[in-house]
Amino acid sequence: MKGRVSAVHDDDLETYLGTLGIRRRLERGEMNCFQCNDTLTLESISAIFPDSGSIKGVCNKPDCLSALIRWREEKRNG
């Protein structure tokens, strides 16, 4: 199975999120974890991903990260 992993260093995270147009949404508390619905912050965001034309995020809770992995596998397998 082939996969692609993209990573951004903490030093570059805010700039990268700005290029995606979501930095201000995070700073204003306007993004929520796709799994637990907690408000995402620059400190709590663990991953971002595209879904149906929008960018979603997941917090750093282990259960939420596991849910993201399961969700991606389900999407990949149809």
C-alpha positions in Angstrom: 0.0 0.0 0.0 1.3 3.4 -1.0 0.7 6.5 1.1 1.8 10.0 1.4 2.6 11.7 4.7 3.0 15.4 4.9 4.4 17.1 8.0 5.0 20.6 9.1 7.5 21.6 11.8 6.0 23.5 14.8 8.0 26.6 13.7 6.2 26.7 10.4 2.7 25.6 11.5 1.2 29.1 11.8 2.5 30.1 8.4 1.3 26.9 6.7 -2.2 27.2 8.3 -2.3 30.8 7.0 -1.6 29.6 3.4 -4.5 27.2 3.8 -6.7 30.0 5.0 -7.5 28.4 8.4 -5.1 30.1 10.8 -7.6 32.9 11.7 -10.4 30.4 12.1 -8.3 28.6 14.6 -7.3 31.7 16.4 -11.0 32.8 16.7 -12.1 29.4 17.9 -14.1 28.7 14.8 -12.8 25.2 14.1 -13.8 22.0 15.9 -12.4 18.5 16.0 -14.2 16.4 13.5 -14.6 13.6 16.1 -15.2 15.1 19.6 -16.3 18.6 18.4 -13.9 20.3 20.9 -12.7 23.7 19.8 -9.4 23.4 18.1 -6.5 25.6 18.9 -2.9 26.0 17.7 -1.9 23.9 20.7 -4.4 21.2 20.3 -4.6 20.6 16.6 -2.9 17.4 15.6 -3.9 16.9 11.9 -5.7 18.6 9.1 -7.3 16.9 6.1 -9.5 17.6 3.1 -13.1 16.5 3.1 -15.7 17.4 0.5 -13.9 20.6 -0.5 -13.2 21.9 3.0 -10.4 21.5 5.4 -11.2 19.8 8.7 -9.0 19.2 11.7 -8.6 16.7 14.5 -7.4 17.4 18.0 -4.6 15.6 19.8 -6.7 13.2 21.8 -5.7 9.6 21.1 -9.3 8.5 20.5 -9.8 11.3 17.9 -6.6 10.4 16.1 -7.7 6.8 16.0 -11.1 7.8 14.6 -9.4 9.8 11.9 -7.3 6.8 10.8 -10.4 4.6 10.7 -12.3 7.2 8.7 -9.5 7.5 6.2 -9.3 3.7 5.8 -13.1 3.6 5.2 -12.9 6.3 2.6 -10.0 4.6 0.9 -11.8 1.2 0.8 -15.0 2.6 -0.4 
